[in-house]
Amino acid sequence: MSTDKRTAEEICAEANELYGQKRYAEAIALWKSVESGEALYMLGICYNYNFGVDEPDENKRGAIAGEYFIKAATLGHADAQCFAGLCYLHGIGVEKDESKAVGWLKKSAEQNCTQAMNNLALLCADGIGVDDADKKDEEALSWFMKSAELGDPTGMLYVGIGYYEGLGVKSDYEKAAEYYALAAEKGLPEAMFRLGELYDDGEGVKRNPIEAFKYYKLAAQSNHAKAQCYVGWCYENGCGVARNMSEALKWYEISAHNNYFQAYCNLGCCYEEGRGVKHDMKTAIEMYEKGAELGSTDAIYNLGNVYAFGKGVKVNNELAVEYYRRAAESGHAEAQYNLGQHIHNGIGVEQDDEEAAFWFLQAAKRGDSDAQCKIALFYMEGIGVDEDPQQAVEWFMKSARQGDPEAQYALGVCYNEGLGVERDVDEAREWYARAAEQGNSNAKKALKKLK
């Protein structure tokens, strides 16, 4: 039994000081000599994070940590109540119990623990611990707002996200920018990055590439992997900063080291095109493969092109189709178009006009002008779809307005011959002229016949 005449508060204060000095064993001995919420909580922290304890089994450490957190929580320790809630939420040292998790988190939140508020908000967003599922976003935002009002940067960030995405509140980009800025001032990298995106896109703030780059770089310097890739892109393209390929490559490499998928893809493009480095398809393919493994649809699409066009490898259309399909299924418009082309022409895969039409339509809906022109031709001729000249004209128009000369010429034909639209020679002449200006020989010939 301890003969230390000091109060538990005094002993904990000394133990906490030792903990700050990483003298964990000495701190643990002092905490174990008293029975207080603070001592029990700190013992839980040591077992949870494996600081100065001699238990090698992670599961056993978790169980011991859970016991300490729950004991401290019962004594009213706010931070311990938060950890107790997380223990019940994830089944650390206790059986999973969402009801008990919510209960402890609420007790902690009532004592102004912002971490508990943030966790409650995340649970509400998933419909856990809410009475009305239709109001889960409003309840989540309410907890984040309380956290933000107490100065918590995570709360501020999520309030910003709520305003940006219209979750629990009407979408308001200016409010989003306001809360992102508050969180960024407190050093939160994700908030810096998101604020950079707002300046990049001119949402809620006046578009300012220099400000965008500033916030991207601040986030990147705080090891935000996606921001590091964006900084590289800014240096590569001279957006908000002078173009500098050596800096671009440096930041792409840092981002890739942090396993951000798009950084590998961008590095692959640099090696493929010889931008800032010597052209090297072997390295480019290696970068694309690493990016693909991490889920980059652009990298997967680029691998499709590698095998379709024999870039540094022998042409392998079967493998090209495999990569195009993977990227297409993830919504990559160019991959959808290329997959449709391979299927339509029976290259590397069995010919199938219905499936080709499906992929052309998917790409067309995503705004790919080549696909819009292609699906228009399919509707006009009834290839893989029911013949529908009116639909054909609609898709030709979408493609033509994006400047596709083939679509412009085809639209001229439709107006000249009254196919899917009322005949209008003046309109035909206008579209022929636009296509002719871009060098379309058929349009030039058609235009001469109208004069």
JOJOQUI-V736983 format. One record per helix or strand. SS is the DSSP state (helix for helix, strand for strand). FROM is the first residue (numbers start at 1). LEN is the number of residues. If there is no record, write none. Layout:
SS/FROM/LEN, SS/FROM/LEN
//
This chain:
helix/8/13, helix/24/8, helix/37/13, helix/58/17, helix/78/13, helix/98/13, helix/114/12, helix/133/17, helix/153/13, helix/173/13, helix/189/13, helix/209/13, helix/225/13, helix/245/13, helix/261/13, helix/281/13, helix/297/13, helix/317/13, helix/333/13, helix/353/13, helix/369/13, helix/389/13, helix/405/13, helix/425/13, helix/441/10
//
